[in-house]
Amino acid sequence: MTDSPGTDVPDGVVFVPLGGTGEIGMNLNLYGSQGRWLMVDLGITFGDETTPGIDVMMPDPAFIEDNLEALDGIVLTHAHEDHLGAVTYLWPWLRKPVYASPFAAAFLRVKLEEEGLAGEVPVHEVPIGAPFRVGSFNLEFIGTTHSIPEPNAVVIRTPAGIVLHTADWKFDPHPLVGPAADTEALRRLGDEGVLAMIGDSTNIFTEGHSGSEADVRKTLIEVVGRNTTGQVAVACFASNVARMESVAIAARENGRRAALVGRSLWRMNETARRCGYLADIPAFLGEDEAAALPADKVLYVCTGSQGEPRAALPRIASGSHRTVGLGEGDTVIFSSRVIPGNERAIFTMQNRLAEKGVEIITSRDAPVHVSGHPAREEVEEMYRLVRPRVAVPVHGEAMHLREHARVARACGTRHVAIIQNGDMLRLDAEPPRVIDEVHTGLLALDGDRLVPMSSQMLRDRRRMMINGVATVTLVLNGKGGLAAEPMVSARGLLDPEEDGDDLNALIGQIRAAVDRLDRRALDDDGQVVDSARRVVSRFFRDSQSRRPVTDIHVVRI
């Protein structure tokens, strides 16, 4: 972990995001009061083509690690990976009690068991709506709605005033799984007086309301019914239990059986049923059972809506799935949104399906998806209920935060603070102000180890992906001269069969550079290496405008 400054908590109440502010996902938030710290959420994000070899990343908690005795505990708002996924990786360093709703706690326990931490992490289940205490912090969960069961806003009561951390939320009047948001509790909180609200900015540019899961269910029943002869598959986020239930009902209403394809769907199904959800839904079929049914009798629920290479639907699209195959006359319904950054992977997958003759239906064609985040009118309603003195937009990129700030001001909020990860914001100051900046960074899961994303190793890996790698071996005789021609490998830069002239030119330039060295320089490996490296660097800069990772090996015989 990276070194960081001390973590003494100043007077009053402060908010320090280490992840999730200025970005969407990878949430890690700290609240400080009376010399103590509280952590709210501890999430991950996923790698892409810009992070070769890295599938999972998370915030670097070094700032709070420096003074762990002041950290009272970790509170999880809900069971999405970008809010709790890092617990399994970082808890061995933090070793603090975890507090979560029954559903989030059950889901976390499954993940902990997979990582060999079952029974080691103290996970405390907190009933929604009940007050609870974490060390010196008096807290309360207020139930909201989202795209997963039991999402919660967190009420933090401090001597300086009440802070509301909304986490991810929306106002769905017909959520299907779990109750509607507790707007009365939010109104009572507003009547009590709220110092600050730290709020979700994801869909602030979306006008109106985000829509209801009940409407999606009606649409899925109708759209599935359009295909009366072929297979139908629905791609959705595995965490959306209400969507899983809706697909099962759409299958039943159209004379089909629902089957799950993807490990994360089975994990979520197990957790949901253990917590009393999906109680009226028959057991889902496994993919082998479903494959034995006639095409018009099966409805698959698949992972991989974002084109993740190892998920089910991308493998089905590429024809590499062990059991499920789709083709002419079949339909795939994308009951999900396109997460920014995933466009290329999604469109590649959809094109592969189209080439097979599969009909593709997305939210552009029918209302088969609604977001789990609040649209603008819902955000405005939240401000009318809570009436905070201070608004702090989070869970969004820079443009989202600034637009959220405009909405908050229009709703009459006295102070709005736009901050970024690492800012220590004093909330009870007049006006609220950033009083310090602390260390932030990213940790990457590289195999089974955590390494900083800023490490030389990962920088070299990204550089190799873009600029290639050149390796030169120089064999010197006892007199310091070359005993053989320089051996050059230029992976990703030169093809030995097609670029032979360029390769020979490079070898000649290296040989000439070594021949120009005097005897003293030839006896110094460092000077020989530097001379050859300069030649390689200049060659690829001039010929290809590239800066490859370059290794020079000197062998003396």
C-alpha positions as CSV (number, residue, x, y, z in Angstrom):
1,M,0.0,0.0,0.0
2,T,1.1,3.6,-0.7
3,D,2.3,5.9,2.1
4,S,0.0,8.7,3.0
5,P,-0.2,11.5,5.5
6,G,-1.8,11.0,8.9
7,T,-5.5,10.7,9.5
8,D,-6.2,12.9,12.5
9,V,-9.9,13.9,12.2
10,P,-10.4,17.7,12.5
11,D,-13.1,19.3,14.5
12,G,-16.6,19.2,13.2
13,V,-17.7,16.6,10.5
14,V,-15.7,15.9,7.3
15,F,-16.4,13.9,4.2
16,V,-13.5,12.3,2.3
17,P,-14.2,10.3,-0.9
18,L,-11.4,7.9,-1.9
19,G,-13.4,6.5,-4.8
20,G,-16.7,7.2,-6.6
21,T,-16.5,11.0,-6.9
22,G,-15.6,12.3,-10.3
23,E,-16.3,8.8,-11.6
24,I,-19.1,6.2,-11.6
25,G,-18.3,3.1,-9.6
26,M,-15.6,2.0,-7.2
27,N,-17.1,3.7,-4.2
28,L,-15.2,4.3,-1.0
29,N,-16.3,7.1,1.3
30,L,-15.1,8.2,4.7
31,Y,-16.9,10.4,7.3
32,G,-14.9,11.8,10.2
33,S,-16.3,13.2,13.5
34,Q,-14.9,13.6,17.0
35,G,-11.6,11.9,16.2
36,R,-13.2,8.8,14.6
37,W,-13.8,7.6,11.1
38,L,-16.6,5.7,9.4
39,M,-16.3,4.0,6.0
40,V,-19.4,3.9,3.8
41,D,-19.0,1.3,0.9
42,L,-15.9,-0.4,-0.4
43,G,-16.4,-1.2,-4.1
44,I,-14.6,-2.2,-7.2
45,T,-14.6,-1.4,-10.9
46,F,-13.7,-3.6,-13.8
47,G,-10.8,-3.3,-16.3
48,D,-11.0,-2.8,-20.0
49,E,-8.8,-2.7,-23.1
50,T,-6.7,0.1,-21.5
51,T,-5.7,-2.2,-18.5
52,P,-4.2,-5.3,-20.0
53,G,-4.2,-8.3,-17.7
54,I,-6.3,-6.4,-15.1
55,D,-9.9,-7.4,-14.6
56,V,-10.6,-5.8,-11.2
57,M,-9.5,-2.4,-9.7
58,M,-10.4,-0.7,-6.4
59,P,-9.6,2.5,-4.5
60,D,-6.3,2.5,-2.5
61,P,-7.3,2.9,1.2
62,A,-3.8,3.9,2.3
63,F,-5.1,7.1,3.8
64,I,-7.2,5.3,6.4
65,E,-4.8,2.4,6.8
66,D,-2.3,4.8,8.4
67,N,-4.5,5.2,11.4
68,L,-6.8,2.1,11.5
69,E,-7.4,2.4,15.3
70,A,-9.6,5.5,14.5
71,L,-11.8,3.6,12.0
72,D,-14.9,2.3,13.7
73,G,-16.4,0.1,10.9
74,I,-17.5,-0.4,7.4
75,V,-21.2,0.3,6.4
76,L,-22.4,-1.2,3.1
77,T,-25.4,0.5,1.4
78,H,-26.3,-2.3,-1.0
79,A,-25.0,-5.5,-2.7
80,H,-23.7,-4.1,-6.0
81,E,-20.0,-4.9,-6.7
82,D,-19.1,-1.2,-7.0
83,H,-20.2,-0.7,-3.4
84,L,-19.1,-3.9,-1.7
85,G,-16.9,-5.9,-4.1
86,A,-13.6,-4.8,-2.6
87,V,-14.4,-6.1,0.9
88,T,-13.0,-9.5,0.0
89,Y,-9.7,-8.0,-1.2
90,L,-9.1,-5.2,1.3
91,W,-10.7,-6.6,4.6
92,P,-7.5,-8.5,5.5
93,W,-5.7,-5.1,5.7
94,L,-8.6,-3.2,7.3
95,R,-10.0,-5.9,9.7
96,K,-13.0,-3.9,10.8
97,P,-16.6,-5.0,11.4
98,V,-19.0,-4.8,8.5
99,Y,-22.6,-3.6,8.7
100,A,-25.2,-4.3,5.9
101,S,-28.8,-5.1,5.3
102,P,-29.8,-8.8,5.4
103,F,-29.6,-9.2,1.6
104,A,-26.3,-7.4,1.2
105,A,-24.9,-9.4,4.2
106,A,-26.0,-12.7,2.6
107,F,-24.5,-11.8,-0.7
108,L,-21.2,-10.7,0.9
109,R,-21.0,-14.0,2.9
110,V,-21.2,-15.9,-0.4
111,K,-18.3,-13.9,-1.8
112,L,-16.3,-14.2,1.4
113,E,-16.7,-18.0,1.3
114,E,-15.4,-18.1,-2.2
115,E,-12.3,-16.2,-1.1
116,G,-11.7,-18.4,1.9
117,L,-12.8,-15.8,4.4
118,A,-16.0,-17.5,5.6
119,G,-16.5,-16.9,9.3
120,E,-13.5,-14.6,9.6
121,V,-15.2,-11.3,8.8
122,P,-17.6,-10.0,11.4
123,V,-20.7,-9.2,9.3
124,H,-23.6,-7.6,11.2
125,E,-27.1,-7.6,9.7
126,V,-29.0,-4.3,10.1
127,P,-32.8,-4.2,9.7
128,I,-33.9,-1.4,7.3
129,G,-35.3,1.5,9.2
130,A,-33.7,0.5,12.5
131,P,-31.2,2.8,14.2
132,F,-27.8,1.2,14.9
133,R,-24.4,2.2,16.2
134,V,-21.0,1.7,14.7
135,G,-18.4,2.7,17.3
136,S,-19.0,6.4,18.1
137,F,-21.4,6.9,15.1
138,N,-25.2,6.8,15.4
139,L,-26.7,5.6,12.2
140,E,-29.9,4.6,10.5
141,F,-30.8,2.9,7.2
142,I,-33.7,4.5,5.2
143,G,-34.9,2.1,2.5
144,T,-35.0,3.3,-1.1
145,T,-35.4,1.5,-4.4
146,H,-32.7,0.6,-6.9
147,S,-31.9,-2.3,-9.3
148,I,-31.2,-4.7,-6.4
149,P,-33.0,-5.6,-3.3
150,E,-32.6,-3.6,-0.1
151,P,-30.8,-0.5,-1.2
152,N,-30.3,2.1,1.6
153,A,-29.6,5.7,2.3
154,V,-27.5,6.1,5.4
155,V,-28.3,8.7,8.1
156,I,-25.2,9.7,10.0
157,R,-26.0,11.7,13.2
158,T,-23.1,13.8,14.5
159,P,-22.8,16.6,17.1
160,A,-22.3,19.0,14.2
161,G,-25.5,17.9,12.4
162,I,-27.2,15.1,10.4
163,V,-25.6,13.9,7.1
164,L,-27.6,11.8,4.6
165,H,-25.6,9.6,2.3
166,T,-28.1,8.6,-0.4
167,A,-25.9,5.9,-2.2
168,D,-27.6,4.6,-5.3
169,W,-31.4,5.1,-5.4
170,K,-34.5,6.0,-7.3
171,F,-38.2,6.5,-6.5
172,D,-39.9,3.5,-8.1
173,P,-43.6,3.5,-7.1
174,H,-43.9,-0.2,-8.2
175,P,-40.6,-1.9,-7.4
176,L,-41.9,-5.5,-7.6
177,V,-39.2,-6.8,-5.2
178,G,-39.2,-5.1,-1.8
179,P,-41.1,-2.0,-0.7
180,A,-41.2,1.4,-2.3
181,A,-38.8,4.1,-1.0
182,D,-39.6,5.3,2.5
183,T,-40.4,8.9,1.5
184,E,-42.0,9.6,4.8
185,A,-38.8,8.8,6.7
186,L,-37.0,11.1,4.3
187,R,-39.6,13.9,5.0
188,R,-39.3,13.4,8.7
189,L,-35.5,13.7,8.4
190,G,-35.9,16.9,6.5
191,D,-38.2,18.2,9.2
192,E,-35.5,17.4,11.8
193,G,-33.0,19.3,9.8
194,V,-30.2,17.9,7.6
195,L,-26.8,19.5,7.5
196,A,-25.6,17.8,4.3
197,M,-26.7,15.4,1.6
198,I,-24.2,13.4,-0.4
199,G,-26.1,12.4,-3.5
200,D,-26.1,10.2,-6.6
201,S,-25.5,12.1,-9.9
202,T,-25.6,9.2,-12.4
203,N,-28.7,10.1,-14.4
204,I,-28.9,13.8,-13.7
205,F,-29.1,14.6,-17.4
206,T,-32.2,12.3,-17.8
207,E,-35.4,14.3,-17.8
208,G,-38.5,13.1,-16.0
209,H,-38.5,9.9,-14.0
210,S,-36.4,6.8,-14.3
211,G,-39.4,4.4,-14.9
212,S,-40.7,1.4,-13.0
213,E,-39.8,-2.3,-13.0
214,A,-43.5,-3.0,-13.3
215,D,-43.6,-1.4,-16.8
216,V,-40.5,-3.5,-17.8
217,R,-42.3,-6.7,-16.7
218,K,-45.3,-5.9,-19.0
219,T,-43.1,-5.2,-21.9
220,L,-41.0,-8.3,-21.5
221,I,-44.1,-10.5,-21.4
222,E,-45.2,-8.9,-24.7
223,V,-41.8,-8.9,-26.4
224,V,-41.1,-12.6,-25.5
225,G,-44.5,-13.5,-26.9
226,R,-43.5,-12.2,-30.4
227,N,-41.3,-15.1,-31.0
228,T,-43.5,-18.3,-31.2
229,T,-41.0,-20.7,-32.8
230,G,-37.4,-20.0,-31.8
231,Q,-35.3,-19.7,-28.7
232,V,-35.4,-16.4,-26.7
233,A,-32.6,-15.1,-24.5
234,V,-32.7,-12.1,-22.1
235,A,-29.4,-10.4,-21.2
236,C,-29.6,-8.4,-17.9
237,F,-27.5,-7.4,-14.9
238,A,-27.2,-10.4,-12.6
239,S,-27.9,-8.3,-9.6
240,N,-31.4,-7.2,-10.8
241,V,-33.5,-9.7,-8.9
242,A,-36.7,-8.0,-10.0
243,R,-35.7,-8.4,-13.6
244,M,-34.9,-12.1,-13.0
245,E,-38.4,-12.5,-11.6
246,S,-39.9,-10.6,-14.5
247,V,-38.2,-12.9,-17.0
248,A,-39.5,-16.0,-15.2
249,I,-43.0,-14.6,-15.3
250,A,-42.6,-13.7,-19.0
251,A,-41.5,-17.3,-19.6
252,R,-44.6,-18.7,-17.8
253,E,-47.0,-16.4,-19.6
254,N,-45.6,-17.5,-22.9
255,G,-45.5,-21.3,-22.2
256,R,-41.7,-21.3,-21.7
257,R,-39.3,-22.4,-18.9
258,A,-36.7,-20.0,-17.6
259,A,-33.1,-21.1,-17.4
260,L,-30.1,-19.3,-15.9
261,V,-26.8,-19.1,-17.9
262,G,-23.9,-17.6,-16.0
263,R,-22.4,-18.2,-12.6
264,S,-23.2,-14.7,-11.2
265,L,-26.9,-15.3,-11.9
266,W,-26.9,-18.5,-10.0
267,R,-25.1,-16.8,-7.1
268,M,-27.7,-14.0,-7.0
269,N,-30.6,-16.5,-7.3
270,E,-29.2,-18.4,-4.3
271,T,-28.8,-15.3,-2.2
272,A,-32.3,-13.9,-3.2
273,R,-34.1,-17.2,-2.3
274,R,-32.2,-17.4,1.0
275,C,-33.5,-13.9,1.9
276,G,-37.1,-14.7,0.9
277,Y,-37.2,-13.2,-2.5
278,L,-38.3,-15.2,-5.7
279,A,-40.4,-17.3,-3.3
280,D,-43.2,-17.7,-5.9
281,I,-40.9,-18.4,-8.8
282,P,-40.3,-22.0,-9.7
283,A,-36.7,-23.2,-9.7
284,F,-34.8,-22.0,-12.7
285,L,-33.5,-24.7,-15.1
286,G,-29.8,-25.3,-15.6
287,E,-28.5,-24.8,-19.1
288,D,-28.2,-28.5,-19.8
289,E,-31.8,-29.1,-18.8
290,A,-32.9,-26.2,-21.0
291,A,-30.9,-27.4,-24.0
292,A,-33.1,-30.6,-24.0
293,L,-36.3,-28.6,-24.5
294,P,-37.8,-27.6,-27.8
295,A,-36.7,-24.1,-29.0
296,D,-40.1,-22.6,-28.4
297,K,-40.2,-23.8,-24.8
298,V,-37.1,-22.2,-23.3
299,L,-36.2,-18.6,-22.2
300,Y,-32.6,-18.1,-21.2
301,V,-31.5,-15.4,-18.8
302,C,-27.8,-14.7,-19.6
303,T,-24.9,-12.8,-18.1
304,G,-22.7,-10.7,-20.4
305,S,-25.0,-7.8,-21.4
306,Q,-21.9,-5.5,-21.4
307,G,-19.9,-7.8,-23.6
308,E,-17.6,-9.2,-20.9
309,P,-15.4,-11.8,-22.6
310,R,-15.9,-14.6,-20.1
311,A,-19.6,-14.1,-19.5
312,A,-22.3,-16.3,-21.1
313,L,-23.7,-14.2,-23.9
314,P,-20.4,-13.2,-25.5
315,R,-19.4,-16.8,-25.6
316,I,-22.8,-17.7,-27.1
317,A,-22.3,-15.0,-29.7
318,S,-18.8,-16.3,-30.6
319,G,-20.1,-19.9,-30.8
320,S,-17.8,-21.0,-27.9
321,H,-20.4,-21.7,-25.2
322,R,-20.5,-25.4,-24.1
323,T,-24.2,-25.8,-24.2
324,V,-26.2,-22.9,-25.6
325,G,-26.2,-21.9,-29.2
326,L,-28.4,-19.2,-31.0
327,G,-29.0,-18.8,-34.6
328,E,-31.6,-18.0,-37.3
329,G,-35.1,-17.5,-35.8
330,D,-33.9,-16.9,-32.3
331,T,-34.2,-13.6,-30.3
332,V,-32.0,-11.8,-27.8
333,I,-33.5,-9.1,-25.6
334,F,-31.0,-6.7,-24.1
335,S,-32.8,-5.7,-20.8
336,S,-29.9,-3.5,-19.8
337,R,-28.2,-0.2,-20.6
338,V,-24.9,0.4,-22.3
339,I,-22.4,1.4,-19.6
340,P,-20.1,4.1,-21.0
341,G,-16.8,2.5,-22.1
342,N,-18.4,-0.8,-23.0
343,E,-19.8,0.3,-26.4
344,R,-17.2,-1.5,-28.5
345,A,-17.5,-4.9,-26.7
346,I,-21.3,-4.7,-26.8
347,F,-21.6,-3.8,-30.5
348,T,-19.1,-6.5,-31.4
349,M,-21.2,-9.1,-29.6
350,Q,-24.4,-7.8,-31.1
351,N,-22.9,-7.9,-34.6
352,R,-21.8,-11.5,-34.1
353,L,-25.4,-12.4,-33.0
354,A,-26.8,-10.6,-36.1
355,E,-24.4,-12.5,-38.4
356,K,-26.0,-15.7,-37.0
357,G,-29.4,-14.4,-37.9
358,V,-30.5,-13.6,-34.4
359,E,-33.0,-10.8,-33.9
360,I,-31.8,-8.2,-31.4
361,I,-34.1,-6.1,-29.3
362,T,-32.8,-3.3,-27.1
363,S,-34.3,-0.4,-25.2
364,R,-34.2,1.6,-28.4
365,D,-36.8,-0.8,-29.8
366,A,-39.0,-1.3,-26.7
367,P,-39.0,-0.3,-23.1
368,V,-37.3,-3.4,-21.9
369,H,-35.1,-1.7,-19.3
370,V,-35.3,1.1,-16.7
371,S,-32.3,2.5,-14.8
372,G,-31.8,2.0,-11.1
373,H,-30.7,5.6,-10.7
374,P,-32.8,8.8,-10.3
375,A,-33.7,11.0,-13.2
376,R,-33.8,14.8,-12.7
377,E,-37.4,15.1,-11.4
378,E,-36.6,12.4,-8.8
379,V,-33.5,14.3,-7.6
380,E,-35.6,17.4,-7.3
381,E,-38.2,15.5,-5.3
382,M,-35.4,14.2,-3.0
383,Y,-34.3,17.8,-2.3
384,R,-37.9,18.8,-1.6
385,L,-38.1,16.0,1.0
386,V,-34.7,16.4,2.7
387,R,-34.0,20.1,2.3
388,P,-30.2,19.9,3.2
389,R,-28.2,23.0,4.0
390,V,-25.3,21.5,2.0
391,A,-25.3,19.4,-1.2
392,V,-22.4,17.3,-2.3
393,P,-22.8,15.6,-5.7
394,V,-21.0,12.3,-6.0
395,H,-21.3,9.1,-8.1
396,G,-20.8,10.8,-11.4
397,E,-18.1,12.3,-13.7
398,A,-17.3,16.0,-13.8
399,M,-20.2,17.0,-16.0
400,H,-22.6,15.0,-13.9
401,L,-21.4,16.7,-10.7
402,R,-21.7,20.2,-12.2
403,E,-25.2,19.5,-13.5
404,H,-26.3,18.0,-10.2
405,A,-24.9,21.2,-8.5
406,R,-27.1,23.3,-10.8
407,V,-30.2,21.3,-9.8
408,A,-29.4,21.5,-6.1
409,R,-29.0,25.3,-6.3
410,A,-32.3,25.6,-8.2
411,C,-34.0,23.6,-5.4
412,G,-32.9,26.2,-2.9
413,T,-29.9,24.4,-1.3
414,R,-27.8,27.1,0.4
415,H,-24.4,25.6,-0.3
416,V,-23.2,23.2,-3.0
417,A,-19.7,21.7,-2.9
418,I,-18.1,20.1,-6.0
419,I,-15.2,18.0,-4.9
420,Q,-13.1,15.1,-6.2
421,N,-11.6,12.0,-4.7
422,G,-9.1,12.9,-2.0
423,D,-10.6,16.2,-1.0
424,M,-11.3,16.5,2.7
425,L,-14.5,18.6,2.9
426,R,-15.6,20.1,6.2
427,L,-19.4,20.0,6.0
428,D,-20.2,22.2,9.0
429,A,-18.1,25.1,8.0
430,E,-19.8,28.3,6.8
431,P,-19.5,27.8,3.8
432,P,-18.3,24.2,3.6
433,R,-14.7,24.1,2.4
434,V,-11.9,21.7,1.4
435,I,-9.5,21.8,4.3
436,D,-7.0,19.1,3.1
437,E,-6.1,16.8,0.3
438,V,-5.3,13.2,1.0
439,H,-3.7,10.3,-0.9
440,T,-5.9,8.6,-3.5
441,G,-5.0,6.0,-6.0
442,L,-6.0,2.7,-7.6
443,L,-5.1,-0.8,-6.7
444,A,-5.3,-3.6,-9.3
445,L,-5.9,-7.2,-8.8
446,D,-3.1,-8.8,-10.8
447,G,-3.5,-12.5,-10.5
448,D,-3.8,-13.0,-6.7
449,R,-1.9,-9.9,-5.6
450,L,-2.8,-6.2,-5.3
451,V,-0.5,-3.7,-6.9
452,P,-0.8,0.0,-7.5
453,M,-2.0,1.0,-10.9
454,S,0.8,3.5,-10.9
455,S,3.5,0.8,-10.5
456,Q,6.3,0.6,-13.1
457,M,5.2,-3.0,-13.9
458,L,1.7,-2.0,-15.0
459,R,3.0,1.1,-16.7
460,D,5.4,-1.1,-18.7
461,R,2.5,-3.5,-19.5
462,R,0.4,-0.7,-20.9
463,R,3.4,0.7,-22.8
464,M,4.1,-2.7,-24.3
465,M,0.5,-3.0,-25.5
466,I,0.7,0.3,-27.3
467,N,4.4,0.5,-28.3
468,G,5.6,-3.0,-28.4
469,V,8.8,-4.4,-26.8
470,A,12.4,-4.6,-28.2
471,T,15.0,-6.9,-26.9
472,V,18.7,-6.8,-27.8
473,T,21.3,-9.3,-26.8
474,L,25.0,-8.3,-27.3
475,V,27.7,-11.0,-27.0
476,L,31.1,-9.5,-26.3
477,N,34.4,-11.2,-26.5
478,G,37.3,-10.9,-24.0
479,K,38.6,-7.9,-25.8
480,G,35.3,-6.1,-25.4
481,G,34.3,-6.3,-29.1
482,L,31.3,-8.0,-30.5
483,A,31.7,-11.8,-30.8
484,A,28.6,-12.1,-33.0
485,E,26.0,-10.0,-34.7
486,P,23.6,-8.3,-32.2
487,M,20.5,-10.4,-31.7
488,V,17.3,-8.3,-31.9
489,S,13.6,-9.2,-31.2
490,A,11.1,-6.5,-31.8
491,R,7.7,-8.0,-30.9
492,G,4.8,-5.9,-32.0
493,L,7.1,-3.7,-34.0
494,L,8.9,-5.6,-36.8
495,D,7.9,-8.8,-38.6
496,P,11.1,-10.8,-39.3
497,E,9.6,-12.1,-42.6
498,E,8.2,-8.8,-43.9
499,D,10.4,-6.2,-42.3
500,G,13.8,-7.9,-42.8
501,D,15.4,-4.8,-44.3
502,D,14.4,-2.6,-41.3
503,L,15.5,-5.3,-38.9
504,N,18.9,-5.5,-40.6
505,A,19.2,-1.7,-40.6
506,L,18.6,-1.7,-36.9
507,I,21.2,-4.4,-36.3
508,G,23.7,-2.5,-38.3
509,Q,23.1,0.7,-36.3
510,I,23.5,-1.2,-33.0
511,R,26.7,-2.8,-34.2
512,A,28.1,0.5,-35.4
513,A,27.3,2.2,-32.0
514,V,29.1,-0.6,-30.1
515,D,32.1,-0.4,-32.5
516,R,32.4,3.3,-31.8
517,L,32.9,2.8,-28.0
518,D,36.4,3.0,-26.7
519,R,37.9,0.2,-24.6
520,R,37.0,1.8,-21.3
521,A,33.4,2.1,-22.3
522,L,33.3,-1.4,-23.7
523,D,34.4,-2.8,-20.3
524,D,31.4,-1.0,-18.7
525,D,28.1,-2.9,-19.1
526,G,26.2,0.2,-18.3
527,Q,27.7,2.3,-21.1
528,V,27.2,-0.6,-23.6
529,V,23.6,-0.9,-22.6
530,D,23.0,2.9,-22.8
531,S,24.6,3.1,-26.2
532,A,22.4,0.3,-27.7
533,R,19.3,1.7,-26.0
534,R,19.8,5.1,-27.5
535,V,20.0,3.5,-31.0
536,V,16.8,1.4,-30.5
537,S,14.9,4.4,-29.1
538,R,16.0,6.7,-32.0
539,F,15.2,4.0,-34.6
540,F,11.6,3.4,-33.6
541,R,11.0,7.1,-32.8
542,D,12.1,8.1,-36.3
543,S,10.5,5.2,-38.2
544,Q,7.3,4.5,-36.3
545,S,6.9,7.3,-33.8
546,R,6.9,4.7,-31.0
547,R,8.6,4.3,-27.7
548,P,8.9,0.6,-27.1
549,V,9.8,-1.0,-23.8
550,T,13.5,-1.9,-24.4
551,D,15.7,-4.5,-22.7
552,I,19.4,-4.8,-23.5
553,H,21.3,-7.8,-22.4
554,V,25.1,-8.0,-22.4
555,V,26.8,-11.4,-22.4
556,R,30.6,-11.7,-22.1
557,I,32.5,-14.7,-23.2
